[in-house]
Amino acid sequence: MRFLTAEQVNQFKLNGFLIVEDVLSKDEIEVLAQRTDLIAENKVNQVPDTSIQLEKIFNNGEQTVTDQILSVRKLYNLAVYDQIMWEHVTHTKIVGIITDLLVTDDVKMYGDQLFMKAPKTGTAQGWHQDSASWRDIFPMDLVTAWTAIDHATEENGCLNFIPGTHRWGMMSSHRLKHFLSDLGSNQWPIVPIPLQAGSISFHHSLTLHMSHANQSSHRRRGYAVHYMRATSWRDESVTDAPKMPPFKQVCGRSFPNRV
């Protein structure tokens, strides 16, 4: 069963991102939102402390933590420990869209990150490509499903993409800096992606994207799950890539000597 039209798949191939509205119901989003806050409060025993990262101003003591949830910048490596988060990763609609975009029914999860971006203290994330960090996984052709748990707006720090930049190849930071002044031009326009809660943006792991700081009084939680083909290969000689938990099978087959 295919979940996307040929036009949607072609749009993803052209731009490097795709928006699918209303993938999750209000009830499904509420379950995800409640679990997110419990993990942020460190009240889910099976998720380790190492999966919780505070905003820098709280981590270095510039400001005192008065609300644990609103002091958290990011949660990560959640679904390998927590069944509720894993149920989101394996959600039928999301996996159906991923298999359409990756053109395979054999999929593994690379990892997951949940960005909290609290009101006023939620910080910006500069322009980057995901595969510039995940540089031990080949081909560099992973897809992220970024689910809006809260309404994501330009004021509270929604994602922004540069269409077509997934065709640039991997740009390390010292290479990318030479092109930053070109971003936002007619050739490389910046496209903000506001999302209603329950909608999902899908982006290629080489597509340039960023988010501004949260300047609003509203939260902007977004759960990013990173998917790859089960036939992907991990280059063990690359030593400066993130150290990840074992990659979990999402659907289909696993293959010897691959990820």
NORZI-V498320 format. One record per residue. N is the residue number from 1. SS is DSSP state (~ for helix, > for strand, _ for the rest). PHI is phi in radians with two decimals (* if undefined). NEAR is the number of other ideal C-beta (glycine too) atoms within 10 Angstrom. Layout:
BEGIN
<<N,SS,PHI,NEAR> <N,SS,PHI,NEAR>>
END
This chain:
BEGIN
<<1,_,*,6> <2,_,-1.67,11> <3,_,-1.78,17> <4,_,-1.91,19> <5,_,-1.40,10> <6,~,-1.06,9> <7,~,-1.13,8> <8,~,-1.14,18> <9,~,-1.10,16> <10,~,-1.16,12> <11,~,-1.09,16> <12,~,-1.10,22> <13,~,-1.09,13> <14,~,-1.34,13> <15,~,-1.68,18> <16,_,1.53,25> <17,>,-2.73,25> <18,>,-2.64,22> <19,>,-1.86,18> <20,>,-2.15,17> <21,_,-1.42,9> <22,_,0.93,12> <23,_,-1.27,20> <24,_,-1.85,21> <25,_,-1.38,10> <26,~,-1.05,10> <27,~,-1.13,9> <28,~,-1.15,16> <29,~,-1.17,22> <30,~,-1.12,14> <31,~,-1.06,15> <32,~,-1.14,22> <33,~,-1.12,16> <34,~,-1.13,11> <35,~,-1.17,22> <36,~,-0.98,23> <37,~,-1.21,17> <38,~,-1.11,15> <39,~,-1.14,23> <40,~,-1.06,26> <41,_,-1.40,13> <42,_,1.12,15> <43,_,-1.88,10> <44,_,-1.93,18> <45,_,-1.02,8> <46,_,-1.34,10> <47,_,-1.58,23> <48,_,-1.29,11> <49,~,-0.99,6> <50,~,-1.17,8> <51,~,-1.54,21> <52,>,-2.04,21> <53,>,-2.08,15> <54,>,-1.42,17> <55,_,-1.06,21> <56,~,-1.00,12> <57,~,-1.14,15> <58,~,-1.55,20> <59,~,-1.17,13> <60,_,-1.68,9> <61,_,1.51,8> <62,_,-1.06,9> <63,_,-2.22,13> <64,_,-1.46,8> <65,_,-1.29,15> <66,_,-1.93,8> <67,_,-2.39,12> <68,~,-1.00,15> <69,~,-1.07,17> <70,~,-1.37,18> <71,~,-1.64,20> <72,>,-1.46,28> <73,>,-1.52,21> <74,>,-2.61,17> <75,>,-2.04,21> <76,>,-2.64,18> <77,_,0.92,18> <78,_,-1.60,26> <79,_,-1.21,24> <80,_,-1.27,19> <81,_,-1.93,16> <82,_,-2.03,19> <83,~,-1.16,9> <84,~,-1.13,16> <85,~,-1.20,23> <86,~,-1.15,18> <87,~,-1.10,14> <88,~,-1.19,22> <89,~,-0.98,21> <90,_,-1.73,16> <91,_,-0.95,20> <92,~,-0.98,10> <93,~,-1.16,14> <94,~,-1.13,22> <95,~,-1.12,20> <96,~,-1.05,17> <97,~,-1.17,25> <98,~,-1.07,28> <99,~,-1.15,23> <100,~,-1.14,21> <101,~,-1.31,22> <102,~,-1.52,19> <103,_,0.98,9> <104,_,-2.82,16> <105,_,-1.73,15> <106,_,-1.91,18> <107,>,-2.32,22> <108,>,-2.14,23> <109,>,-1.56,23> <110,>,-1.27,22> <111,>,-3.14,23> <112,>,-2.59,24> <113,>,-2.52,19> <114,>,-2.07,25> <115,>,-1.63,22> <116,_,-1.52,27> <117,_,0.67,28> <118,_,-1.19,22> <119,_,-0.99,15> <120,_,1.23,11> <121,_,-1.68,20> <122,_,-1.22,25> <123,_,-1.55,15> <124,_,-1.36,11> <125,>,-2.21,18> <126,>,-1.24,11> <127,>,-1.07,18> <128,>,-2.84,15> <129,_,-1.94,26> <130,~,-1.09,23> <131,~,-1.24,24> <132,~,-1.17,18> <133,_,-1.58,14> <134,_,-1.51,22> <135,_,-1.39,16> <136,_,-1.74,18> <137,>,-1.83,25> <138,>,-2.27,15> <139,_,-1.19,12> <140,_,-1.39,19> <141,_,-2.52,17> <142,_,-1.59,24> <143,>,-2.27,27> <144,>,-1.79,24> <145,>,-1.81,24> <146,>,-1.82,24> <147,>,-1.62,25> <148,>,-1.36,25> <149,_,-1.46,24> <150,_,-1.93,19> <151,_,-1.07,16> <152,>,-1.77,28> <153,_,-2.17,18> <154,_,-1.12,14> <155,_,-1.26,14> <156,_,-1.73,24> <157,_,1.77,25> <158,_,-1.13,22> <159,>,-1.22,26> <160,>,-2.23,19> <161,>,-2.12,23> <162,>,-1.93,24> <163,_,-1.01,17> <164,_,1.50,16> <165,~,-1.30,23> <166,~,-1.19,24> <167,~,-1.62,12> <168,_,-1.38,17> <169,_,1.45,11> <170,_,-1.31,15> <171,_,-1.96,19> <172,_,-1.17,10> <173,~,-1.04,11> <174,~,-1.27,7> <175,~,-1.47,12> <176,~,-1.11,19> <177,_,-1.04,11> <178,_,-1.28,9> <179,_,-1.97,15> <180,~,-1.04,11> <181,~,-1.22,8> <182,~,-1.44,10> <183,_,-1.23,17> <184,_,1.71,12> <185,_,-1.40,9> <186,_,-1.07,5> <187,_,-1.28,9> <188,_,-2.25,15> <189,_,-1.19,12> <190,>,-1.60,15> <191,>,-2.01,12> <192,>,-1.27,13> <193,>,-2.18,19> <194,_,-1.19,16> <195,>,-2.35,23> <196,_,-1.38,13> <197,_,-0.96,19> <198,_,1.72,20> <199,_,-1.56,20> <200,>,-2.36,25> <201,>,-1.79,23> <202,>,-1.97,24> <203,>,-2.38,27> <204,>,-1.25,25> <205,_,-1.24,24> <206,_,-1.90,20> <207,_,-1.31,25> <208,_,-1.18,26> <209,>,-2.63,25> <210,>,-2.77,16> <211,>,-2.53,23> <212,_,-1.45,19> <213,_,-1.12,14> <214,_,-1.43,23> <215,_,-1.70,13> <216,_,-1.84,16> <217,_,-1.78,9> <218,_,-2.04,15> <219,_,-1.24,20> <220,_,-2.49,25> <221,_,-1.57,25> <222,>,-2.43,23> <223,>,-1.81,25> <224,>,-1.79,20> <225,>,-1.95,28> <226,>,-1.87,22> <227,>,-1.97,26> <228,>,-2.52,28> <229,>,-1.14,24> <230,_,-1.19,20> <231,_,-1.55,17> <232,_,-1.07,21> <233,>,-2.11,14> <234,>,-1.77,18> <235,_,-1.49,11> <236,_,-1.17,8> <237,_,-1.36,6> <238,_,-1.44,12> <239,_,-1.80,8> <240,_,-1.89,7> <241,_,-1.64,16> <242,_,-1.01,12> <243,_,-1.52,5> <244,_,-1.86,18> <245,_,-1.10,11> <246,_,-0.93,8> <247,_,-1.29,19> <248,>,-1.56,15> <249,>,-1.27,15> <250,>,-1.61,22> <251,>,-2.83,17> <252,_,1.32,16> <253,_,-1.75,11> <254,_,-1.84,12> <255,_,-2.32,14> <256,_,-1.07,4> <257,_,1.10,6> <258,_,-2.06,15> <259,_,-1.22,21>>
END
